[in-house]
Amino acid sequence: MAESPKPFSHLPAADDERLKLLLQTHGVGTWVYDSGQGLLRCDAVSQELFGFALSTELPYEAWLQTLGKSDQKRVQSVFQDESLASSLDIQCRNVLTNRWIRLRASRIGSSIAGLVEVIPQDRLPIMPVRQAFKTLLEHSPIAVALLDKEEWTYQMVNPYYTRLISRSSETLLGKPLREAMPELLDRGFEQILEQVIQTRQSLVTREVAVYVSNSEEIETLYLDFTYQPQRNDEGEITGVLVVGIDVTAQVQARKAVEASEARLKALIATAPVAIGLFVGRDLLVELPNQAFIDIVGKGPNIVGKPLREVMPELDNQPFLQILDDVYTTGNMYQSYETQVNIVQDGVMTHNLYNIIYSPLFDAHGQVYAILDIAADVTPVAQARQQIQEAEESLRGAIELAQLATWSMDMESGKFTYSERLRDWMGLAELSAYPEEVYELVPEEYRNAVRDQIDAVIAGSGYYENENVITHRHTGYQRTIHAQARVYHDAQGKPYKLAGTAQDVTQQRETQRALEQLVQQRTEELAAANEELASINEQLESSNEELEESNVLFTRSNENLEQFAYIASHDLQEPLRKVQQFGDILMSRYSSQLGDGVTYLKRMQVASQRMSLLISDLLTLSRLSSNQEFTELVSLTEILKTVLSDLELRIQESKASIRLEPLPMVRGDILQLGQLFQNILSNALKFRQPQLAPAIRMHSTQLWLDELPQDVQPARMAEAYACITIADNGIGFDEQYSQRIFQVFQRLHGKSEYPGTGIGLAICEKVVRNHGGAITAESQPGQGATFRIYLPVEQVR
C-alpha cells in the first residue's frame, strides 16, 4: 500500500514532531485524505474532534456524513478539485460530538492535508443549530443514541438507530434502558456504559453483529460502536453518546477473502501435484503442500526459508535464474518433462517434472511472489520409453521374420497394410478398399477369404488363413499365411481387425517337392511290389520269401504314406517344418541328392541359427520390462551353478577359472544366471588359438561418488558392487566397447565364431533391470574385461 504524504513532510523530522506537538498542545489536530484509498488518516486530536475513536483511518463517506448537508457539498467540491490551488477553510458542526469545528485544508499532490480545531463558545456562528442538527441525525446512515447517566434514560435516538433495534422512538425516549431494552442488559450493554462513565474515556467495540428484521427475513449487519462520554458546560459527565457505523460491507468482503483463502489453502494442501509459493526476490518458501514437501525431500521445516538455502543442489542448475527472470519480467515459465536433480532424504534423484512458474502481482501491478506447480512425470516418461522400446523390439522381430502387417477398419471396411504387403500385392498406396484387395486373391480362394473374415468379425474374433495372392502388375503368385484378431472399443463394439502375414511360398514349394518325391518313391515301391508278385508266380520255391518281402514293402509303403501325412501337417509352422524335412532328407535320401547335400546342410545350419536367434530374441523380449526384485540372492552361488552347466566346455577348452567371493544382491536368479553364462560362454568361445582360456572373477564395493564418470546406473543407490570378469581371449578394438551391447552387433564372422549377436544385449538388459550398468574394456589380442555394477545394501 502506498503511504500518503504527511502534513509536514517537507520539514525535517525533528521540526515535524515539534510542530505537531505544538499544534496538539493548542488542541489542533492534523489529518490527511488519501483519494486512492478513500480514507482519512488522523492523529489522536483529530479522532477526538471528529468523534471517531476506533481507528486512525476513517472512511471518507462515513466522515462526510458527520457534517451538515451544505458543509458536505463545500468539502466535496474541494476534495474533487484536483488543481493544486484548491483549499478549504470552513466552520461547521460535527453531528457526532455536537461541537463546532474549523476545517482547513490544502492539496498536496494527489492527497489533501489539513487541520481541525474546536471553535470557542464565544466565537460560534449564529444559526438555527438545533434544527440543523436534528435534520442531520434524521437522515444520517449512522446510528446515534444519547443516554442520560441517571438510569440510562434515552434522551435522543435517530431513525437509523431505531431501525437497527426494531423499536420506535416513542418506546425509547424518556424511558430507562432497563425498561425500554431489557434484553441488552444480558449482553453487557450496561457494563459498557458504566465503564465509559468511570474511566471518562471513549470506548469502541468492533464489528458487533446486529440482527435486523425486515418483511421477508432477518438481516445480519455488522457495526463499529463508539461510546463517548457527554459533558455539560462545567465539564461534568451527564451521559453517553452511542454512535454505530455500518461496516457490513467491509466485514463481508473480508470474510469472503478469508473464505477464498481457506478454499485455496485447502485446494493446495490436497492437490496431487506439488504446489508452493516463493515470496520476494529471495524466494522464501510459503504455503507448501505435502506433495511439495515430499518432492523437496528436506522435511516439513522449510517454510519461511529461502529456496537457495532449502535446495542448495539447484545452484548448478538453471531454475534459480529462471525464477529470478520470472520475478523480474512478470512472464510465466512452463516446461515439460524437465530433469531436476534433487537430493531427497539424502539421495540424489534425477526425476522428470512438468513445471509452471506463475508470477503473482500486488495491487500496484508488481510481482510479489511466484506460484510453483510441479508434477513428477517420471513414471509416465519411463512407461512411454518402455512402450517405444517394446515397439522397436516388435518392429525388429517383424523385420527379422520378414512379416507384413495389415488391418481393416470396421466402419469403412478399408484395408491398411505395411510396405512389404503392398509390394507383394503390387499396389501403389498403403491402403485400399476391400474390392481392390479381394481382386488380387485368385477366384478359388476369394469367397473363402471374404466369408472367413466376415465370420471372424461376427463371432470368434480370431482369424487365421492361408491363401494365394497375385501381384497386380507382374502376375507373380505367392502363398501367404495370415492371422489377425478383432479389437473392441470401450463399449465392446468391434472397430478393427489387425494382424500379420508371412510369405510361405518357399516353404510350400518345398513341401510340394517332398510330397512329389514321396509319391514318386511310393509309385516305385508299388511297381517293385508288382514285380515281386510276378516273380512269386514264376518262382514257387521262393514264395514264402517273396510274401515276406511283399509284407515288408507294404509296411514301408504305409510308413511312407504316414510320413507324407505327418510332414504335410507339421509344415504349418515353417521353421520347424523346414528343419524336420531337412533332417528327413539328410537321413533317408542323402545318397540320392548328390551335391544337394551341401545345400541341405547349409539350409539346416541356417535353420538352427534362425531357431537360436528366435530363442535369444524371446529371451531378450522377456527382459524388456523393468521389474522390482525383493529377494536377496548370492552371486557366488549363481556363478557356481553356471560353472557347473559349462563344465564340459571348460574341460574341453582346458580353461582355468579363478572365482573370488561375490556379494549378495537383490535380483532374479534366472536372469543373473543368464548374465554370467553369456559372458563366460563368450570368454570360452573367443579364445586365442593354442592358448587355454584363463578367466578371473572378483568384486569390489564402490560408493556412488566413486563410480567412473562414464558409468550411469539405471537406479541410484548408496553403494554398488563392481564385479570384474577378465579373460585372455582375442579381445576387440576399444572403439566397439559400446556397440557390442547392441542387438545383432557382431565383430566376427558367423563361420569363424558362431552366435546370434544378441547375448551381450541380453546381459545389458539384465543389468539395467537390476538397476546397474555394464562396461567393457579390451585391446585386440589382449583379452577383454567386463565390469558389472549392481546396487548393494550397505551403510557408509
Stockholm file with secondary structure:
# STOCKHOLM 1.0

chainA/1-796         MAESPKPFSHLPAADDERLKLLLQTHGVGTWVYDSGQGLLRCDAVSQELFGFALSTELPYEAWLQTLGKSDQKRVQSVFQDESLASSLDIQCRNVLTNRWIRLRASRIGSSIAGLVEVIPQDRLPIMPVRQAFKTLLEHSPIAVALLDKEEWTYQMVNPYYTRLISRSSETLLGKPLREAMPELLDRGFEQILEQVIQTRQSLVTREVAVYVSNSEEIETLYLDFTYQPQRNDEGEITGVLVVGIDVTAQVQARKAVEASEARLKALIATAPVAIGLFVGRDLLVELPNQAFIDIVGKGPNIVGKPLREVMPELDNQPFLQILDDVYTTGNMYQSYETQVNIVQDGVMTHNLYNIIYSPLFDAHGQVYAILDIAADVTPVAQARQQIQEAEESLRGAIELAQLATWSMDMESGKFTYSERLRDWMGLAELSAYPEEVYELVPEEYRNAVRDQIDAVIAGSGYYENENVITHRHTGYQRTIHAQARVYHDAQGKPYKLAGTAQDVTQQRETQRALEQLVQQRTEELAAANEELASINEQLESSNEELEESNVLFTRSNENLEQFAYIASHDLQEPLRKVQQFGDILMSRYSSQLGDGVTYLKRMQVASQRMSLLISDLLTLSRLSSNQEFTELVSLTEILKTVLSDLELRIQESKASIRLEPLPMVRGDILQLGQLFQNILSNALKFRQPQLAPAIRMHSTQLWLDELPQDVQPARMAEAYACITIADNGIGFDEQYSQRIFQVFQRLHGKSEYPGTGIGLAICEKVVRNHGGAITAESQPGQGATFRIYLPVEQVR
#=GR chainA/1-796 SS CCCCCCTTTTSCHHHHHHHHHHHHHTTEEEEEEETTTTEEEECHHHHHHHTCCSCSEEEHHHHHTTSCHHHHHHHHHHHHCCSTTCEEEEEEEETTTTEEEEEEEEEETTEEEEEEEECCGGGCCCSCHHHHHHHHHHHCSSEEEEEETTTTEEEEECHHHHHHTTCCGGGTBTSBHHHHCGGGGGGTHHHHHHHHHHHCSCEEEEEEEEEEECSSCEEEEEEEEEEEEEECTTSCEEEEEEEEEECHHHHHHHHHHHHHHHHHHHHHHHCSSEEEEEETTTTEEESCCHHHHHHHTSCSTTTTSBHHHHCGGGGGSTHHHHHHHHHHHCCCEEEEEEEEEEEETTEEEEEEEEEEEEEEECTTSCEEEEEEEEEECHHHHHHHHHHHHHHHHHHHHHHHTTEEEEEEETTTCCEEECHHHHHHHTCSSSEECHHHHHHTSCHHHHHHHHHHHHHHHHTTCEEEEEEEEECTTTCCEEEEEEEEEEEECTTSCEEEEEEEEEECHHHHHHHHHHHHHHHHHHHHHHHHHHHHHHHHHHCGGGHHHHHHHHHHHHHHHHHHHHHHHHHHHHTTSHHHHHHHHHHHHHHHSHHHHTTHHHHHHHHHHHHHHHHHHHHHHHHHHHTSSCCCCCCEEEHHHHHHHHHHHTHHHHHHHTCEEEECCCCEEESCHHHHHHHHHHHHHHHHHSCCTTSCCEEEEEEEEEEGGGSCTTCCCSSCCSEEEEEEEECCSCCCCGGGTTGGGSTTCCSSCTTTSCCCSCHHHHHHHHHHHTTCEEEEEECTTSCEEEEEEEEECCCC
#=GC SS_cons         CCCCCCTTTTSCHHHHHHHHHHHHHTTEEEEEEETTTTEEEECHHHHHHHTCCSCSEEEHHHHHTTSCHHHHHHHHHHHHCCSTTCEEEEEEEETTTTEEEEEEEEEETTEEEEEEEECCGGGCCCSCHHHHHHHHHHHCSSEEEEEETTTTEEEEECHHHHHHTTCCGGGTBTSBHHHHCGGGGGGTHHHHHHHHHHHCSCEEEEEEEEEEECSSCEEEEEEEEEEEEEECTTSCEEEEEEEEEECHHHHHHHHHHHHHHHHHHHHHHHCSSEEEEEETTTTEEESCCHHHHHHHTSCSTTTTSBHHHHCGGGGGSTHHHHHHHHHHHCCCEEEEEEEEEEEETTEEEEEEEEEEEEEEECTTSCEEEEEEEEEECHHHHHHHHHHHHHHHHHHHHHHHTTEEEEEEETTTCCEEECHHHHHHHTCSSSEECHHHHHHTSCHHHHHHHHHHHHHHHHTTCEEEEEEEEECTTTCCEEEEEEEEEEEECTTSCEEEEEEEEEECHHHHHHHHHHHHHHHHHHHHHHHHHHHHHHHHHHCGGGHHHHHHHHHHHHHHHHHHHHHHHHHHHHTTSHHHHHHHHHHHHHHHSHHHHTTHHHHHHHHHHHHHHHHHHHHHHHHHHHTSSCCCCCCEEEHHHHHHHHHHHTHHHHHHHTCEEEECCCCEEESCHHHHHHHHHHHHHHHHHSCCTTSCCEEEEEEEEEEGGGSCTTCCCSSCCSEEEEEEEECCSCCCCGGGTTGGGSTTCCSSCTTTSCCCSCHHHHHHHHHHHTTCEEEEEECTTSCEEEEEEEEECCCC
//
